[in-house]
Amino acid sequence: MAGNLSTSRIVLVATDLMRQSRVAEAARALGYAVALATTAEEAREALRAGAALVILDLQAEGVPWREVLAAAGPVPVIAFGQHTKPDVLRAAKAAGCRLAVPRSRLVAELPRLIERAKGPT
C-alpha cells in the first residue's frame, strides 16, 4: 500500500496476545503497518505519530475504550467485542466508533471492514 505513514498505519489496541497477533497479521497482509498498544497512553502516543485507522478491543483488560475513542479524534475506529455483549457493541457505536463488530467477524472480514470504516460516514 502506497502512501504516507498516516494513511498506511493502523493502531491496534488490544491486550490479548493471540487476538493481537491474528488482527495484526491480517492488517499487515493488506499492506498496513501496525502499531500495537496495550494501554490508553500507548494508544495516544501511537495516534500522535499518525494513523489511518484504530482497531479497538472493547474488552482489552485495563484499557478504558472511551479514552481511546476520545484520543482518536477524527481517525475512524473499528471496535470489536464479545458477541454475547451486544450492549457494549451498541454503546461503542453510539459513542462514535465507525463500526462495532463481534470478534468472530473481525479477522475474517477485515478488508471489507477497513474499507467501510475509512469511507464516508
MODELLER restraints for C-alpha pairs under 7 A, 6 or more apart:
rsr = mdl.restraints
at = mdl.atoms
rsr.add(forms.Gaussian(group=physical.xy_distance, feature=features.Distance(at['CA:1:A'], at['CA:8:A']), mean=6.74, stdev=0.5))
rsr.add(forms.Gaussian(group=physical.xy_distance, feature=features.Distance(at['CA:1:A'], at['CA:31:A']), mean=5.02, stdev=0.5))
rsr.add(forms.Gaussian(group=physical.xy_distance, feature=features.Distance(at['CA:1:A'], at['CA:32:A']), mean=6.85, stdev=0.5))
rsr.add(forms.Gaussian(group=physical.xy_distance, feature=features.Distance(at['CA:5:A'], at['CA:50:A']), mean=6.40, stdev=0.5))
rsr.add(forms.Gaussian(group=physical.xy_distance, feature=features.Distance(at['CA:5:A'], at['CA:51:A']), mean=6.85, stdev=0.5))
rsr.add(forms.Gaussian(group=physical.xy_distance, feature=features.Distance(at['CA:6:A'], at['CA:50:A']), mean=4.39, stdev=0.5))
rsr.add(forms.Gaussian(group=physical.xy_distance, feature=features.Distance(at['CA:6:A'], at['CA:51:A']), mean=4.22, stdev=0.5))
rsr.add(forms.Gaussian(group=physical.xy_distance, feature=features.Distance(at['CA:6:A'], at['CA:52:A']), mean=5.22, stdev=0.5))
rsr.add(forms.Gaussian(group=physical.xy_distance, feature=features.Distance(at['CA:7:A'], at['CA:51:A']), mean=6.26, stdev=0.5))
rsr.add(forms.Gaussian(group=physical.xy_distance, feature=features.Distance(at['CA:7:A'], at['CA:52:A']), mean=4.61, stdev=0.5))
rsr.add(forms.Gaussian(group=physical.xy_distance, feature=features.Distance(at['CA:8:A'], at['CA:32:A']), mean=5.09, stdev=0.5))
rsr.add(forms.Gaussian(group=physical.xy_distance, feature=features.Distance(at['CA:8:A'], at['CA:33:A']), mean=6.18, stdev=0.5))
rsr.add(forms.Gaussian(group=physical.xy_distance, feature=features.Distance(at['CA:8:A'], at['CA:52:A']), mean=6.11, stdev=0.5))
rsr.add(forms.Gaussian(group=physical.xy_distance, feature=features.Distance(at['CA:9:A'], at['CA:32:A']), mean=5.36, stdev=0.5))
rsr.add(forms.Gaussian(group=physical.xy_distance, feature=features.Distance(at['CA:9:A'], at['CA:33:A']), mean=4.64, stdev=0.5))
rsr.add(forms.Gaussian(group=physical.xy_distance, feature=features.Distance(at['CA:9:A'], at['CA:34:A']), mean=5.68, stdev=0.5))
rsr.add(forms.Gaussian(group=physical.xy_distance, feature=features.Distance(at['CA:9:A'], at['CA:51:A']), mean=4.94, stdev=0.5))
rsr.add(forms.Gaussian(group=physical.xy_distance, feature=features.Distance(at['CA:9:A'], at['CA:52:A']), mean=5.56, stdev=0.5))
rsr.add(forms.Gaussian(group=physical.xy_distance, feature=features.Distance(at['CA:10:A'], at['CA:32:A']), mean=6.53, stdev=0.5))
rsr.add(forms.Gaussian(group=physical.xy_distance, feature=features.Distance(at['CA:10:A'], at['CA:33:A']), mean=6.24, stdev=0.5))
rsr.add(forms.Gaussian(group=physical.xy_distance, feature=features.Distance(at['CA:10:A'], at['CA:34:A']), mean=4.91, stdev=0.5))
rsr.add(forms.Gaussian(group=physical.xy_distance, feature=features.Distance(at['CA:10:A'], at['CA:35:A']), mean=6.21, stdev=0.5))
rsr.add(forms.Gaussian(group=physical.xy_distance, feature=features.Distance(at['CA:10:A'], at['CA:51:A']), mean=5.56, stdev=0.5))
rsr.add(forms.Gaussian(group=physical.xy_distance, feature=features.Distance(at['CA:10:A'], at['CA:52:A']), mean=5.86, stdev=0.5))
rsr.add(forms.Gaussian(group=physical.xy_distance, feature=features.Distance(at['CA:10:A'], at['CA:53:A']), mean=4.95, stdev=0.5))
rsr.add(forms.Gaussian(group=physical.xy_distance, feature=features.Distance(at['CA:10:A'], at['CA:54:A']), mean=5.64, stdev=0.5))
rsr.add(forms.Gaussian(group=physical.xy_distance, feature=features.Distance(at['CA:11:A'], at['CA:34:A']), mean=5.86, stdev=0.5))
rsr.add(forms.Gaussian(group=physical.xy_distance, feature=features.Distance(at['CA:11:A'], at['CA:35:A']), mean=4.78, stdev=0.5))
rsr.add(forms.Gaussian(group=physical.xy_distance, feature=features.Distance(at['CA:11:A'], at['CA:36:A']), mean=6.04, stdev=0.5))
rsr.add(forms.Gaussian(group=physical.xy_distance, feature=features.Distance(at['CA:11:A'], at['CA:46:A']), mean=6.59, stdev=0.5))
rsr.add(forms.Gaussian(group=physical.xy_distance, feature=features.Distance(at['CA:11:A'], at['CA:51:A']), mean=6.48, stdev=0.5))
rsr.add(forms.Gaussian(group=physical.xy_distance, feature=features.Distance(at['CA:11:A'], at['CA:53:A']), mean=6.38, stdev=0.5))
rsr.add(forms.Gaussian(group=physical.xy_distance, feature=features.Distance(at['CA:11:A'], at['CA:54:A']), mean=4.72, stdev=0.5))
rsr.add(forms.Gaussian(group=physical.xy_distance, feature=features.Distance(at['CA:11:A'], at['CA:55:A']), mean=6.23, stdev=0.5))
rsr.add(forms.Gaussian(group=physical.xy_distance, feature=features.Distance(at['CA:12:A'], at['CA:34:A']), mean=6.69, stdev=0.5))
rsr.add(forms.Gaussian(group=physical.xy_distance, feature=features.Distance(at['CA:12:A'], at['CA:35:A']), mean=6.07, stdev=0.5))
rsr.add(forms.Gaussian(group=physical.xy_distance, feature=features.Distance(at['CA:12:A'], at['CA:36:A']), mean=4.99, stdev=0.5))
rsr.add(forms.Gaussian(group=physical.xy_distance, feature=features.Distance(at['CA:12:A'], at['CA:37:A']), mean=6.02, stdev=0.5))
rsr.add(forms.Gaussian(group=physical.xy_distance, feature=features.Distance(at['CA:12:A'], at['CA:54:A']), mean=5.88, stdev=0.5))
rsr.add(forms.Gaussian(group=physical.xy_distance, feature=features.Distance(at['CA:12:A'], at['CA:55:A']), mean=4.81, stdev=0.5))
rsr.add(forms.Gaussian(group=physical.xy_distance, feature=features.Distance(at['CA:12:A'], at['CA:56:A']), mean=6.11, stdev=0.5))
rsr.add(forms.Gaussian(group=physical.xy_distance, feature=features.Distance(at['CA:13:A'], at['CA:36:A']), mean=6.15, stdev=0.5))
rsr.add(forms.Gaussian(group=physical.xy_distance, feature=features.Distance(at['CA:13:A'], at['CA:37:A']), mean=4.75, stdev=0.5))
rsr.add(forms.Gaussian(group=physical.xy_distance, feature=features.Distance(at['CA:13:A'], at['CA:38:A']), mean=5.77, stdev=0.5))
rsr.add(forms.Gaussian(group=physical.xy_distance, feature=features.Distance(at['CA:13:A'], at['CA:43:A']), mean=6.62, stdev=0.5))
rsr.add(forms.Gaussian(group=physical.xy_distance, feature=features.Distance(at['CA:13:A'], at['CA:55:A']), mean=6.14, stdev=0.5))
rsr.add(forms.Gaussian(group=physical.xy_distance, feature=features.Distance(at['CA:13:A'], at['CA:56:A']), mean=4.83, stdev=0.5))
rsr.add(forms.Gaussian(group=physical.xy_distance, feature=features.Distance(at['CA:13:A'], at['CA:57:A']), mean=6.05, stdev=0.5))
rsr.add(forms.Gaussian(group=physical.xy_distance, feature=features.Distance(at['CA:14:A'], at['CA:20:A']), mean=5.97, stdev=0.5))
rsr.add(forms.Gaussian(group=physical.xy_distance, feature=features.Distance(at['CA:14:A'], at['CA:37:A']), mean=6.51, stdev=0.5))
rsr.add(forms.Gaussian(group=physical.xy_distance, feature=features.Distance(at['CA:14:A'], at['CA:38:A']), mean=5.53, stdev=0.5))
rsr.add(forms.Gaussian(group=physical.xy_distance, feature=features.Distance(at['CA:14:A'], at['CA:56:A']), mean=6.49, stdev=0.5))
rsr.add(forms.Gaussian(group=physical.xy_distance, feature=features.Distance(at['CA:14:A'], at['CA:57:A']), mean=5.22, stdev=0.5))
rsr.add(forms.Gaussian(group=physical.xy_distance, feature=features.Distance(at['CA:14:A'], at['CA:60:A']), mean=5.21, stdev=0.5))
rsr.add(forms.Gaussian(group=physical.xy_distance, feature=features.Distance(at['CA:15:A'], at['CA:38:A']), mean=5.14, stdev=0.5))
rsr.add(forms.Gaussian(group=physical.xy_distance, feature=features.Distance(at['CA:15:A'], at['CA:60:A']), mean=5.19, stdev=0.5))
rsr.add(forms.Gaussian(group=physical.xy_distance, feature=features.Distance(at['CA:15:A'], at['CA:61:A']), mean=6.24, stdev=0.5))
rsr.add(forms.Gaussian(group=physical.xy_distance, feature=features.Distance(at['CA:23:A'], at['CA:107:A']), mean=5.84, stdev=0.5))
rsr.add(forms.Gaussian(group=physical.xy_distance, feature=features.Distance(at['CA:24:A'], at['CA:34:A']), mean=6.26, stdev=0.5))
rsr.add(forms.Gaussian(group=physical.xy_distance, feature=features.Distance(at['CA:26:A'], at['CA:107:A']), mean=6.49, stdev=0.5))
rsr.add(forms.Gaussian(group=physical.xy_distance, feature=features.Distance(at['CA:28:A'], at['CA:34:A']), mean=6.88, stdev=0.5))
rsr.add(forms.Gaussian(group=physical.xy_distance, feature=features.Distance(at['CA:35:A'], at['CA:46:A']), mean=6.56, stdev=0.5))
rsr.add(forms.Gaussian(group=physical.xy_distance, feature=features.Distance(at['CA:37:A'], at['CA:43:A']), mean=5.16, stdev=0.5))
rsr.add(forms.Gaussian(group=physical.xy_distance, feature=features.Distance(at['CA:39:A'], at['CA:63:A']), mean=5.44, stdev=0.5))
rsr.add(forms.Gaussian(group=physical.xy_distance, feature=features.Distance(at['CA:40:A'], at['CA:63:A']), mean=5.70, stdev=0.5))
rsr.add(forms.Gaussian(group=physical.xy_distance, feature=features.Distance(at['CA:40:A'], at['CA:64:A']), mean=6.82, stdev=0.5))
rsr.add(forms.Gaussian(group=physical.xy_distance, feature=features.Distance(at['CA:40:A'], at['CA:67:A']), mean=6.64, stdev=0.5))
rsr.add(forms.Gaussian(group=physical.xy_distance, feature=features.Distance(at['CA:40:A'], at['CA:68:A']), mean=5.69, stdev=0.5))
rsr.add(forms.Gaussian(group=physical.xy_distance, feature=features.Distance(at['CA:43:A'], at['CA:68:A']), mean=6.58, stdev=0.5))
rsr.add(forms.Gaussian(group=physical.xy_distance, feature=features.Distance(at['CA:44:A'], at['CA:71:A']), mean=5.95, stdev=0.5))
rsr.add(forms.Gaussian(group=physical.xy_distance, feature=features.Distance(at['CA:47:A'], at['CA:72:A']), mean=6.65, stdev=0.5))
rsr.add(forms.Gaussian(group=physical.xy_distance, feature=features.Distance(at['CA:52:A'], at['CA:75:A']), mean=6.35, stdev=0.5))
rsr.add(forms.Gaussian(group=physical.xy_distance, feature=features.Distance(at['CA:53:A'], at['CA:75:A']), mean=5.70, stdev=0.5))
rsr.add(forms.Gaussian(group=physical.xy_distance, feature=features.Distance(at['CA:53:A'], at['CA:76:A']), mean=5.25, stdev=0.5))
rsr.add(forms.Gaussian(group=physical.xy_distance, feature=features.Distance(at['CA:53:A'], at['CA:77:A']), mean=5.94, stdev=0.5))
rsr.add(forms.Gaussian(group=physical.xy_distance, feature=features.Distance(at['CA:54:A'], at['CA:75:A']), mean=7.00, stdev=0.5))
rsr.add(forms.Gaussian(group=physical.xy_distance, feature=features.Distance(at['CA:54:A'], at['CA:76:A']), mean=6.31, stdev=0.5))
rsr.add(forms.Gaussian(group=physical.xy_distance, feature=features.Distance(at['CA:54:A'], at['CA:77:A']), mean=4.66, stdev=0.5))
rsr.add(forms.Gaussian(group=physical.xy_distance, feature=features.Distance(at['CA:54:A'], at['CA:78:A']), mean=6.20, stdev=0.5))
rsr.add(forms.Gaussian(group=physical.xy_distance, feature=features.Distance(at['CA:55:A'], at['CA:77:A']), mean=5.81, stdev=0.5))
rsr.add(forms.Gaussian(group=physical.xy_distance, feature=features.Distance(at['CA:55:A'], at['CA:78:A']), mean=4.82, stdev=0.5))
rsr.add(forms.Gaussian(group=physical.xy_distance, feature=features.Distance(at['CA:55:A'], at['CA:79:A']), mean=5.84, stdev=0.5))
rsr.add(forms.Gaussian(group=physical.xy_distance, feature=features.Distance(at['CA:56:A'], at['CA:77:A']), mean=6.92, stdev=0.5))
rsr.add(forms.Gaussian(group=physical.xy_distance, feature=features.Distance(at['CA:56:A'], at['CA:78:A']), mean=6.12, stdev=0.5))
rsr.add(forms.Gaussian(group=physical.xy_distance, feature=features.Distance(at['CA:56:A'], at['CA:79:A']), mean=4.62, stdev=0.5))
rsr.add(forms.Gaussian(group=physical.xy_distance, feature=features.Distance(at['CA:56:A'], at['CA:80:A']), mean=6.24, stdev=0.5))
rsr.add(forms.Gaussian(group=physical.xy_distance, feature=features.Distance(at['CA:57:A'], at['CA:79:A']), mean=5.90, stdev=0.5))
rsr.add(forms.Gaussian(group=physical.xy_distance, feature=features.Distance(at['CA:57:A'], at['CA:80:A']), mean=5.17, stdev=0.5))
rsr.add(forms.Gaussian(group=physical.xy_distance, feature=features.Distance(at['CA:57:A'], at['CA:81:A']), mean=6.03, stdev=0.5))
rsr.add(forms.Gaussian(group=physical.xy_distance, feature=features.Distance(at['CA:58:A'], at['CA:65:A']), mean=5.93, stdev=0.5))
rsr.add(forms.Gaussian(group=physical.xy_distance, feature=features.Distance(at['CA:58:A'], at['CA:79:A']), mean=6.31, stdev=0.5))
rsr.add(forms.Gaussian(group=physical.xy_distance, feature=features.Distance(at['CA:58:A'], at['CA:80:A']), mean=5.88, stdev=0.5))
rsr.add(forms.Gaussian(group=physical.xy_distance, feature=features.Distance(at['CA:58:A'], at['CA:81:A']), mean=5.29, stdev=0.5))
rsr.add(forms.Gaussian(group=physical.xy_distance, feature=features.Distance(at['CA:59:A'], at['CA:81:A']), mean=6.18, stdev=0.5))
rsr.add(forms.Gaussian(group=physical.xy_distance, feature=features.Distance(at['CA:76:A'], at['CA:97:A']), mean=6.88, stdev=0.5))
rsr.add(forms.Gaussian(group=physical.xy_distance, feature=features.Distance(at['CA:76:A'], at['CA:98:A']), mean=5.79, stdev=0.5))
rsr.add(forms.Gaussian(group=physical.xy_distance, feature=features.Distance(at['CA:76:A'], at['CA:117:A']), mean=6.12, stdev=0.5))
rsr.add(forms.Gaussian(group=physical.xy_distance, feature=features.Distance(at['CA:76:A'], at['CA:118:A']), mean=6.42, stdev=0.5))
rsr.add(forms.Gaussian(group=physical.xy_distance, feature=features.Distance(at['CA:77:A'], at['CA:97:A']), mean=5.01, stdev=0.5))
rsr.add(forms.Gaussian(group=physical.xy_distance, feature=features.Distance(at['CA:77:A'], at['CA:98:A']), mean=5.41, stdev=0.5))
rsr.add(forms.Gaussian(group=physical.xy_distance, feature=features.Distance(at['CA:77:A'], at['CA:99:A']), mean=6.72, stdev=0.5))
rsr.add(forms.Gaussian(group=physical.xy_distance, feature=features.Distance(at['CA:78:A'], at['CA:97:A']), mean=6.12, stdev=0.5))
rsr.add(forms.Gaussian(group=physical.xy_distance, feature=features.Distance(at['CA:78:A'], at['CA:98:A']), mean=5.94, stdev=0.5))
rsr.add(forms.Gaussian(group=physical.xy_distance, feature=features.Distance(at['CA:78:A'], at['CA:99:A']), mean=4.79, stdev=0.5))
rsr.add(forms.Gaussian(group=physical.xy_distance, feature=features.Distance(at['CA:78:A'], at['CA:100:A']), mean=5.83, stdev=0.5))
rsr.add(forms.Gaussian(group=physical.xy_distance, feature=features.Distance(at['CA:78:A'], at['CA:117:A']), mean=6.78, stdev=0.5))
rsr.add(forms.Gaussian(group=physical.xy_distance, feature=features.Distance(at['CA:79:A'], at['CA:92:A']), mean=6.98, stdev=0.5))
rsr.add(forms.Gaussian(group=physical.xy_distance, feature=features.Distance(at['CA:79:A'], at['CA:97:A']), mean=6.42, stdev=0.5))
rsr.add(forms.Gaussian(group=physical.xy_distance, feature=features.Distance(at['CA:79:A'], at['CA:99:A']), mean=6.10, stdev=0.5))
rsr.add(forms.Gaussian(group=physical.xy_distance, feature=features.Distance(at['CA:79:A'], at['CA:100:A']), mean=4.53, stdev=0.5))
rsr.add(forms.Gaussian(group=physical.xy_distance, feature=features.Distance(at['CA:79:A'], at['CA:101:A']), mean=6.37, stdev=0.5))
rsr.add(forms.Gaussian(group=physical.xy_distance, feature=features.Distance(at['CA:80:A'], at['CA:100:A']), mean=5.44, stdev=0.5))
rsr.add(forms.Gaussian(group=physical.xy_distance, feature=features.Distance(at['CA:80:A'], at['CA:101:A']), mean=4.84, stdev=0.5))
rsr.add(forms.Gaussian(group=physical.xy_distance, feature=features.Distance(at['CA:80:A'], at['CA:102:A']), mean=5.37, stdev=0.5))
rsr.add(forms.Gaussian(group=physical.xy_distance, feature=features.Distance(at['CA:80:A'], at['CA:103:A']), mean=5.34, stdev=0.5))
rsr.add(forms.Gaussian(group=physical.xy_distance, feature=features.Distance(at['CA:81:A'], at['CA:89:A']), mean=6.60, stdev=0.5))
rsr.add(forms.Gaussian(group=physical.xy_distance, feature=features.Distance(at['CA:81:A'], at['CA:101:A']), mean=6.61, stdev=0.5))
rsr.add(forms.Gaussian(group=physical.xy_distance, feature=features.Distance(at['CA:81:A'], at['CA:102:A']), mean=5.08, stdev=0.5))
rsr.add(forms.Gaussian(group=physical.xy_distance, feature=features.Distance(at['CA:81:A'], at['CA:103:A']), mean=5.18, stdev=0.5))
rsr.add(forms.Gaussian(group=physical.xy_distance, feature=features.Distance(at['CA:82:A'], at['CA:102:A']), mean=5.48, stdev=0.5))
rsr.add(forms.Gaussian(group=physical.xy_distance, feature=features.Distance(at['CA:82:A'], at['CA:103:A']), mean=5.90, stdev=0.5))
rsr.add(forms.Gaussian(group=physical.xy_distance, feature=features.Distance(at['CA:83:A'], at['CA:102:A']), mean=4.83, stdev=0.5))
rsr.add(forms.Gaussian(group=physical.xy_distance, feature=features.Distance(at['CA:83:A'], at['CA:103:A']), mean=6.98, stdev=0.5))
rsr.add(forms.Gaussian(group=physical.xy_distance, feature=features.Distance(at['CA:89:A'], at['CA:100:A']), mean=5.40, stdev=0.5))
rsr.add(forms.Gaussian(group=physical.xy_distance, feature=features.Distance(at['CA:89:A'], at['CA:101:A']), mean=6.71, stdev=0.5))
rsr.add(forms.Gaussian(group=physical.xy_distance, feature=features.Distance(at['CA:92:A'], at['CA:100:A']), mean=6.48, stdev=0.5))
rsr.add(forms.Gaussian(group=physical.xy_distance, feature=features.Distance(at['CA:93:A'], at['CA:99:A']), mean=6.25, stdev=0.5))
rsr.add(forms.Gaussian(group=physical.xy_distance, feature=features.Distance(at['CA:93:A'], at['CA:100:A']), mean=5.73, stdev=0.5))
rsr.add(forms.Gaussian(group=physical.xy_distance, feature=features.Distance(at['CA:98:A'], at['CA:117:A']), mean=5.77, stdev=0.5))
rsr.add(forms.Gaussian(group=physical.xy_distance, feature=features.Distance(at['CA:99:A'], at['CA:117:A']), mean=6.50, stdev=0.5))
